[in-house]
Amino acid sequence: MNAAVRVIMNLSLRDHVKPALKQLHWLPVDERIIYKLCLFMHYIYIGLAPKYLSDCVSIVFAASGRYRWRSIGSEAMYSGYSMQVRRASLQSSNVKSFMPC
């Protein structure tokens, strides 16, 4: 990503990349991953996600016997609901590829 910014902004190797990232309104890779995950979960919650993603997630009401997390307790947006992601199951232990839910 730094190399792409250097090419686009015509920066030398000694120039800092962070100001150019801000100027381009680009997120660093780790923050972009978190943003995309949050966006997918939001789309699943409001029903705009593709079916293959929605099938992997179930919305669960926070029962009184469960541990109370701060994210579950925010009545402003989700009013006590949380999302559980179903784990992908691998056919055998030597499978190296990504298996969808």
Buried (B, 14 or more C-beta within 10 A) or exposed (E): EEEEBBEEBEBEEEEEBEEBBEEEEBBEEEEEEEEEEEEBBEBBBEEEBEEEBBEBBEEEEBEEEEEEEEEBEEEEEBEBBBEEEEEEEEEEEEEEEEEEE
